[in-house]
Every structure is written in structure tokens, then in C-alpha cells.
Amino acid sequence: MKRRDFFRALGAVGVIPASAAQEASRRTAGLPPLTIREVKVIATSGGARYRWVFVKILTSEPGLYGIGSASNHFQTHAVMAALERHAAPYLVGKNPDRIEDLWQAMHLRTYWRNGPVNNNVVSAVDMALWDIKGKRAGMPVYELLGGKVRDAVPCYDHAGGNDRESAVESVQRSMANGYRYIRVQLGPYGGGGFIPAGQGSRPEGGHAGPAFDEELYVETIPKLFDYVRAKVGFEPKLCHDVHSHLTGMNAVEFSRRMQPYQMFFVEDVLPPEQIAWYKHIRQVTTTPQAVGELFTHPFEYLPLITDRLIDFVRCRVSAVGGITQAKKIATLCEVFGVKTAFQEGGDNDPVNQLAAYHVDISSPAFGIQEENHFPDSVREMMPGMGEIRKGYLYGSDKPGLGIDIDERLAAKYPLQPITDGSPYPLDRTLDGALVKP
């Protein structure tokens, strides 16, 4: 495709279709101009061990506000400070209807762009603005994005175990619960590739814990899937997350060995620093590749999509810039025949989940959505949150994002301290070197 043809195709799919924009304009005709009156930052553990940060943008229209997700489990307080000390003073007095203009301004005003902290800030503000626009128009956000192109959003379940028998049992439970798409892991991330603590040839006085070995992983995991397929057949669509633990030719060889098991996708076989290797993977195997959980900059996923080197892009909506950016990524995927598989993860929150839902259900480029379940304390705190039933995610269909937050309950569950300052556990090799997540 020539460059001018690509941009013509991209421009043909607007973020807000004319019909929805006209209806929203009709519903708000005669109402006074809106301004942002206040920006609240709400941090909460949700009654569990979450490290969630939400934004609540209040407007000059009484009772009209929007909420968005800025959650960052690993740099929580940096995001909170950026929202409170930089974003909030800038936003007060602005017109919340100008979503694209505010997105661009928030993206550029930090000068250095596409860092994870500012992306969280931009994402939260963007979601809240879409929430406001939908509420004022009396429509769910997906209607403003063009309306539904599917009845619900299929999700993949998480299954696995510490041995192949328990992994099969877990897959069978997922199937019994109505899931067609199932991710299968052997123990934790990197499981199947760990040399037990104290074993193996190690430097004196060095790392004594479990040690990751790439070649062991490449040998073990394909055998797991051979066993799983022998027991459950080829009806379920299976996935596996390598979590960026492999490098170079090991990633190529692993992908090649997984081809007989007809994977729905293999996720993140390489760290983001080594994405050039995906062209080598394409040359030797048809195993579908899902990539992008760690991506924050468009230059990371752009060449992979436009060169058709991957099959699914795995960005998290609250990590790349919110609904505005996620819709653009989905449109780019549509043009090049790639699918979306927006990332959730156990640390994610119900607001981000619904932001992804609104893009998912309105995008022809949708591929799959990662599931996420929440405890009862969160359901009480966040009325209107999404529901997963028999493998499908459903929104509330209320105007805006369709979800709210009880600030009183959120305050009841304050953030818990991180004693060592680092909530992410890092793996090491036998010689003590770090393994990239």
C-alpha cells in the first residue's frame, strides 16, 4: 500500500461518526458551554492489594462528571503527583468537549512524550472526557465510536498448573465455564524454564533462588501443549504468554515448535527492545504472535503492524493514551489486517476494562480481550462495572463508560505501602543476571 493510500484509508474511518456527533449535538443544543471545574485524584486498594489511581473530572454542569483510570501498579505515586501537581492545574477551566485537542495538548505539554507516567495521566483524563461526553449525550461511549459491531466482547480465560495434569484440569474447568479462548501457563511466568533453588552450576556465593534457563523453557512448554491438546483436543483456542523471557533465535525456535498445536496466539516471546526479531519468526512459522503489553510508544507497535509481523497488538488502554489512542490503534490494525487483544492483567481495574470494552465492541479490528475478575469489595465500590458471563464481557449500557466510583468506599481502602519499593519480582539466570519481563 502506498503512503498516500494508507493515510487516505486511515482518514476514512473517523473517531466519532457523523451520525453520532449530530445526535450528541442535538441533545446538547441550548445547554451552556462546559468547563472543567475540578480534577480529583482517587487512590485505593479496592479492599484487596490493588494500587489503583482514578481521576474524577467535575464540570460546571451540576452533577456532570467523568472518571478515568491512571492505574500504574509499579509507579503509583509518580502518577498521582503528575496528576495532582501538573495535570489538574492545567485542566481547570478547559472545555471538556474538546477531547482530541486536550489529548494532543496533554501529550505535548510535558515536552518528552510517550513516557509511561504521562501516558497514564493522558489516558485517565481521556477516559473521563469520553465519560462526560457520553453522559451529556445520553449514550454509551461505544455509540459515539460508531456503535456495536458485535453483540458482546469475547474474553480469554487464564488456566494452568504446576504440572501438566493440573494444567489440563484447569483448561477443562475453563471450558466448563463457557470459555472458548484459554491461556495456559505452567506455574508462574517463565514456568517450565526454572532450575530449582540451589540446583545447577552456579557462581560461589551468587544467586541461590530459582534460575531461568531459556533452552529448558523451549524444551518444556511445547511438550506441555502436546499433552494438553492430546487431552482436550483442538476445540478450545489456546494461548500462552512467554512474558518476554526469550531472546533471539530461542524465540524463533520456540514459535516454530508451537506451530503443531494451532495456537490462537503466543504472547510476547521477545522483550520490546528486540522486536526486530519478529521478521525472522515470520519467515519460519505461522504461529500467531501477540505483542505489546509493555509498549507505550507508537514507534514500538507501528512497524510491527504496518509490516504485518504480528497478529495481535496487546497494548493496555490506560498505558497508551486512553480511548482516543486505542481507537486509532484499532483503526490502524483494521487497515493492515491485524487484530487487537487489549491487555488487562491482575493489577488492572474496572474502569480500564470498560474503556477497552467500548473500543472492542465498536471496532472491526477486535480480536480478543483478556478477562479480569474482581472481588465483592470492588463490585460494591464501583457500581456499573463490566460483567463476564460464559466467556463474554458485557457493559452496563448506561451513558458514558457506564461505571461509577463510591469515593467513601474507595477512601475506606487506602493504598498499602510497598516495603521494598518494588512490587515487581524479577527473575535471574544461574549466573545471577536479570531476565527481562
N, C-alpha and C positions, 0 to 999 in steps of 0.2 A: 504493500500500500504506500503510495506517495505521501509525502508530508502534508501537502495541502488537502489531500483526500482524507487523511486521518483527522485533521483538525475540523474539516467540514462535517465528518461523521460525528465527532465528539460534540460539536456545536449544535447538531440536530436534536440532541436529547437534552433539554433544559432541566435544571434542578426543580423548578416549580412550573408545571404545565399551565398553559394559559387559562384553561377552564377553571382549575382550582384557584388560580390567582384572581380571576374575575369574581368567583363566588366569595372568596375571602374579602375582596374589595367591597362587594355589595353588602356583606354582613357588617362591615365596619364603617360604612358610609355615614357621615354625620357625627361620628364619635370624635372627641377632641384628640389632638396629637398625643402620642405616648412619649414618656421619658422614663429612663431608669432612675428610680428614687433611692434604692439601697441595694447593696450586694452583701448577702450574708454567707459566711463560711461555716458549714456544719460538719464537724468531725465526730465519728462514732465507731465503736467496736461492734455495734449491732447485737450486743448480748452474746457475742462469740469472741473470736480472736481476729476479727477483721480490722483493717486500718483504712477506713473509708473516709473520703472527703467529698462533700457535696456543696454545690453552690445554689443559693436561692436568690433569684433576682426579682426584686419587688418593683412594680411600676407605679406611675402616677395615677393609674386607674385603680380605685379601691378594690382590693381582693384579687387583683390580677398579678400573678407571679409565675415564674418558671423555675424548674430545678434541673440541675445537670450534674454529671459525675466527673470529678477530678481525681478519682482514687489512684493512688500510687503506693502500693504496699511497701516499697523499698526506699522512697524519698518523701515520705508523707509530710514531714514538717517543712521541707523546702517548698512543696506545692502550696501548703497553707500560707506560708509567708508571701509567696509570689501573688497569691490571690488577694490577701488582705492588704498588703503594703503597696502593690503595684497595679494590679488589675482593677480592684474596686474603686480607687480614686479616679482612675481613668474613665470608667464606665458610667459613673453617676452623671446624670444629665443628658446622656446619649439617647438616641432614638432606637428602641429595641426592634423595630420593624426592619431596620437595615442590616439584616443578618450577614449577607455576603460582604458588605462594606466593613462591618465590625470584625468579621473574621479576618479579612485582609489586614486591617489596622492592628489587631491583636497579634497577628502573625509577624508583622514587620516592626512593630514598635520596640521590640527587645533587641533589634539590630541583628544579633546572632539568631538564626532561625532553626526550627525543627529540632530543638533540644527536647528531651522527654518532659522536663518540668513545665516549660511553656506550652508544649503540646497538650499536657493535661489541663492547664489553665484555659487554653483556647477551646478545647473540647467541652469543658464544663459550661463555659459561657455560651457556646454554640448550641448545645443541647437545651439549655434554659431558654434561649431565644426562640428556638423552634417550638418549645413547650408553650411559651407565651403566644406565639403566632397561631398555633393550633387552637388554643383555648379561646382566643379572641375571635377566631373564625368559626368556632363551634365544630371543628373537625379533628379527627386523629391526624397526627403528623403524616402518616402514610398517604392520606388523601391529598395533602399538599405536594407530595412527591410523585403523584401520578395515579394513586390508587393501587389496590391489590392486584397482583398478577398471579397469586396463589392463595389457597384457602387458609393455610397455616404454614408455619415455618418448621420444617423437619430438623431435628437435632440428633447429634450422635451421643451415645452414652459412653460412660467410662467403665471398663471392665479390666480384670487382671487378677493376678495372684502371685504368690511366691514360688509356685511350681506350675507345671503345665496342666496338671489335673485341676487345680483350683482356678486357673485361668479359664479353662473350658466351662467349669461350673458357673463362673461369673458371666461369661458370654451367654450361657443358656438362660440365666436369670434376666439379663437384659432383653433377650428375645421374648421371654415370657411376659415382660412388662411392656411389650409393644414396640421396642426399638428395632429398626431395620439397619441403622448405621451404628457401629460399635467400635470404639477404640480399645485395643488390647495391649496391656503392658505386663511385663514380668517384674513384679516388685516395683521399686521406685524408678524415677528417670535414670536411665543407664543400667537398669536391672538386666541381668543376663551377661553383663560385662564386668562384674566386680569380682576381684580376687579378695577372699575374706580377710578380715583384720589379722595381722600377724603372719600371714602366709605369703609366699613368693619371695623372690630375691630383692631385698631392699637395702638401701644405704644404712650404715650403722647410725643409730640414734635418730633416724628420719621418720617420715610419716608411717604410723603404725596401724591406721584405720583401713577400712575397705578401700581398695585401689581399683580404678577403672582401667580396663585394657581394651583397646579398640578391636583388635583381632579376635579376642574372645567374644565380644559382642556380635561381631559379624558372623561368627560361627553359631552362636546360641539362638538368636532371635529367629532366623529363618526356620530352624528346627521347631521352635515353639509354634509358628504359624502352620507348619506342615502337620503338626499334631492337632491343632485347633480345627483346621479345615477337614481333617480326617474324621473328627467327631461331630462337627456341626454342619458340614457341607459348605456350599457356596451361596446359600440364600442370603445370609447376613453380609452386609457391605462392611468390611473390616478396615480399620485404620491403625496406625502405630506412630508414636511420637518418639523420635530419636533425641529430641531436645538439644540439638546442635552438638552432640558429643563426638561426632566423627569428623575426620579431615580427609581431604583429597581423594586418593584412589580407594580408600576404605569406604567412603561414602558412595562412590561409583559401584564398587563390588557389592556392597550391601543392597543397593537398589536393584542391581541385576539379580541377586539371589532371591529377592522378594517377588519377582515377576510371576512365578508359577502360582502364587496364592491370590492372584487377582485382587490386589489391594484397592480399596476406594482411594486411599492416598497414604503415603509415608510422609510424615511431617518433619521438617527441619533436620534433614540429615547433615546439614552443614551450618556452621555459625555464619552470621551476616557478613563477617569480614572475608568469607571465602565463596561468595555467590558466583564467581566466575566459573567454578567447577560444575555448575548446573548444565552448561553446554556439553560437557563430557558425559554426564549422566544421560542426557537426551540421546546421545549417539549410540548407547549400548543397551538401553532398556526402555520399555513403555510403562514402567511402574509410575503411577501418577505422583507428582510432587506437590506438597502443600508447604508454603514458605511464608514467613513474615511475622511471627509472634514478637520478635524483637525489633522490627522495623519501626522507625519514626520518621525517616526522611524519604521523600518520594524517589530520590535517586537510587534508593536501595531496591524498591519493588518495580520501578518504571521499566528498566531494561529487561527484567525477567518476564514482565507481562508482554511488552511490545515485541520481544523476540520469541515469545511463546515457549519459554524454557521451563515454565511451571504450569500447574493445572489449577491450583487454588492459591489465593492470596489470603494470609492468615492474620492480618492486622487487627489490633484491638481498637474499637471506635474511639475510646477515650484516650488512646495513645497517639493517634494520627491527626486529630483536629476536629473530632465530633462528626455530626451528621452531615454537615456541608462537605467535608473532605471525604467521608466514607461513600457518599453518593457519587462523587467524582471518580473515586477509585472503582466503584461498581460499574460506572459507565465506561471507563477505560477497559475494564475486564470484558464488558459486553462486546466492544469493538473488536477485541483480539481473541475472543473465544476462550477466555479464562474465567474461572468461577470464583466467587467469594466464599470464604469459610471463616467469618469473623470470630476472633478468639475470645474466650471467656476466662477460664482458669479459676481455681478455687478461691483466689483472693478478690475476684470481681464482684460487682454489686448489681442490684436490680435495675438501677437507672441506666447503666451502660447496657445491660441486657436488653432493655426495651428500646434504647436508641438503635441498637443493632437490628432488632426486630422490625422497626419501621422501615429501615433501608432494605432489609432482607425481603420483606413481603411485597415491596414495590419495585424490586429490581429483577429484570430478566437474567442477570448475571449471577443470581444467587446459586450457591452450590450446596452448602450445609452450614448449620450453626452449632457451635459447641453448647452442650447443656450446662446448666448450673442450677443447683437446688439450694434453698436457704432454710435456716431453722425458723421455728414458730416466732421467736422474738423479732425476727426481721419482718415476717408477714404482718405482725401487729404494728410494727413501726412504719411500714411502707405500704399503705393500702393502695390497691390497684396494680400491684406488681404482676409480672407475667406468670402464666401457668403452663407447666409442661404436662401433657397428658398423652400417654401411649406414643411417646416419641415426637410429639409436635408441641411447639411453643405457640401460645395464644396470648395476645394483648387484651387489654380491658375494653378497647374500642371507645374509650372516653376521649373527649377533646384533648389535644396536645399529646404528650407522651403517655398519658393515661395513668400516671403514678404520682403519689404524693409522699410527703415525709412528715411524721409526727415529731416535731422538734423537742417536745417534752420527753418522749421516749428515747430519742437519739441522745439527749443530754444525760439520760439515766445510764447510758452505756459509754463511758468515756474511753478514749484510746488507752491502751495499756503500754507501758514502757518497753522498749527493746533493750534488754540488759547489756548486750554486747555491741549494739549499734548496727547490726547487720542481720536482717531476718532471712536472708537467702543463704542456704547451705551450699558450699562449693565442694565439688569432688576433686580428687587428686589422683595422680598416677602412682605407680610403685616408687618412682624416684622423687615423689613429692611435688611434681609440677601440677599446676592448676589445669582443670578441664573446663573448657568453655561451656556455659549452659546455653 
